Amino acid sequence: MEGLVIGLIRVAGSLPVLRWAFVGGLIAVFVDLSDLFLRDVIDLGGLRNYQSWDKWLDQVYMVLFLWVTWHWSGTARRIGLALFGWRLIGFIAFELSDSRAILLFFPNVFEFWFLFVASLPHWRPGFAFSPRATAGWLAFLAALKEFQEYALHQGQWLDDFTFTEALDAIADFFSAPFG
């Protein structure tokens, strides 16, 4: 039951991207991360294999991001499609191997690329996808995503935290110098 409730929230949170690419994409990513909190709040029996369940639900917003990407043109579209394909291969390899470490070799750079491209009309409407600019942004986004993948899947830094414990730890960190 818990998986169904959170799954419905995750699907609903993915839909705004079809109307507003950038803001909808941010909502989808935020709702994707919210299952850490929702699992604390909605305790309806837990989930058997959270990692696999999470990766399957990720496919919902990923396919919706792909739908929007398909309507782009040029370099933004080609790179987006290639990055989606790369992550899809990683998703399949993860499901076959049940090894979280495999996700380090197939980081979800597509997600960050999508948000980057979708944000451009808001802060850089005249952005030109020159080879140098594109390579620089791709390298930056890949490094950020690889760090996140490491923290989540190799280091498993958040595995022993509930969301509320993480918030308490952050509050303690920021209040320590002043308390």
C-alpha positions in Angstrom: 0.0 0.0 0.0 2.8 2.4 0.8 4.4 1.9 -2.6 1.1 2.5 -4.3 0.4 5.8 -2.4 3.9 7.1 -2.9 4.0 5.9 -6.5 0.8 7.9 -7.3 2.3 11.0 -5.7 5.5 10.5 -7.8 3.5 10.0 -11.0 1.4 13.1 -10.3 4.5 15.1 -9.5 6.0 14.2 -12.9 3.1 15.5 -15.0 3.8 19.3 -14.7 6.8 18.9 -16.9 4.5 18.5 -19.8 3.2 22.0 -19.3 6.3 23.8 -17.9 9.6 22.2 -18.9 11.9 23.8 -16.3 9.6 24.4 -13.4 7.8 21.1 -14.0 11.2 19.3 -14.2 12.2 20.8 -10.9 8.9 19.7 -9.4 9.4 16.2 -10.7 12.9 16.0 -9.3 11.7 17.4 -5.9 8.8 14.9 -5.8 11.3 12.1 -6.7 13.4 13.0 -3.7 10.3 13.4 -1.5 9.8 9.7 -1.2 12.5 9.8 1.5 10.2 12.0 3.6 7.0 10.3 2.5 8.4 6.9 3.7 8.8 8.4 7.1 5.3 9.9 7.2 3.3 7.3 5.3 4.1 4.1 7.2 1.9 1.6 5.5 4.1 -1.5 5.6 7.3 -0.4 3.9 8.8 -1.4 0.5 10.5 -4.7 -0.2 13.2 -3.5 -2.6 13.3 0.3 -2.4 16.1 0.8 -4.9 14.4 -1.2 -7.7 11.0 0.4 -7.0 12.6 3.8 -7.1 14.3 3.2 -10.4 11.1 1.9 -11.9 9.2 5.0 -10.8 12.1 7.2 -12.1 11.2 5.9 -15.5 7.9 7.9 -15.4 9.5 11.3 -15.1 12.4 10.2 -17.4 9.9 9.3 -20.2 8.1 12.6 -19.7 11.4 14.4 -19.8 12.2 12.4 -23.0 8.8 13.5 -24.5 9.7 17.1 -24.0 13.3 16.6 -25.2 12.0 14.9 -28.4 10.4 18.3 -29.3 13.7 20.2 -28.9 16.0 20.5 -31.9 19.7 20.4 -32.7 22.4 19.7 -30.2 20.1 19.9 -27.2 17.9 17.2 -28.6 20.7 14.9 -29.8 22.6 15.0 -26.5 19.4 14.6 -24.5 18.4 11.5 -26.5 21.9 10.0 -26.2 21.9 10.6 -22.4 18.5 9.1 -22.0 19.6 6.0 -23.9 22.8 5.8 -21.7 20.8 5.9 -18.5 18.2 3.4 -19.9 21.1 1.0 -20.5 22.2 1.6 -16.9 18.7 1.0 -15.6 18.4 -2.3 -17.4 21.9 -3.3 -16.2 20.9 -2.4 -12.6 17.8 -4.4 -12.8 19.6 -7.4 -14.2 22.5 -7.2 -11.7 20.8 -5.7 -8.7 24.0 -3.8 -8.1 23.8 -0.2 -7.1 27.4 0.3 -8.0 26.6 -0.1 -11.7 24.7 3.2 -11.6 28.1 4.9 -11.2 28.9 3.8 -14.7 25.6 5.0 -16.0 24.9 8.3 -14.1 21.6 10.0 -14.8 23.2 13.0 -16.6 20.1 13.1 -18.7 18.1 14.6 -15.7 20.6 17.4 -15.2 21.0 18.0 -18.9 17.2 18.3 -19.2 17.0 20.8 -16.4 19.9 22.8 -17.8 18.4 23.0 -21.3 14.9 23.7 -20.0 16.3 26.5 -17.8 18.0 28.3 -20.7 15.0 30.4 -21.8 14.8 31.8 -18.3 18.4 32.9 -17.8 20.3 32.5 -21.1 17.8 32.8 -24.0 20.5 33.3 -26.6 22.7 30.4 -25.4 24.6 28.9 -28.3 25.4 25.2 -28.2 29.0 25.7 -29.4 31.2 22.6 -29.1 33.2 24.3 -26.3 30.2 25.6 -24.3 28.4 22.3 -24.7 31.4 20.2 -23.7 32.0 22.4 -20.7 28.4 22.3 -19.4 28.3 18.5 -20.0 31.5 17.9 -18.1 30.2 20.1 -15.2 26.8 18.4 -15.1 28.4 14.9 -15.4 30.7 15.7 -12.4 27.8 16.9 -10.3 25.7 13.9 -11.2 28.6 11.4 -10.6 29.1 12.9 -7.1 25.3 12.5 -6.4 25.4 8.9 -7.7 28.4 8.1 -5.6 26.8 9.6 -2.5 23.5 7.7 -3.0 24.7 4.3 -4.5 28.3 3.7 -3.6 28.8 5.6 -0.4 25.1 5.1 0.5 25.4 8.2 2.7 21.7 8.6 3.1 20.7 4.9 3.6 20.9 5.1 7.4 19.0 8.4 7.7 15.3 9.0 7.7 14.4 12.3 6.2 13.5 13.8 9.6 16.9 12.6 11.0 18.6 14.3 8.0 16.8 17.6 8.7 17.8 17.3 12.4 21.4 16.7 11.4 21.4 19.8 9.1 19.8 21.9 11.7 22.3 20.8 14.3 25.2 21.5 11.9 24.0 25.1 11.2 23.1 25.8 14.8 26.3 24.4 16.4 28.5 27.5 15.9 25.8 29.7 17.4 24.6 27.5 20.2 
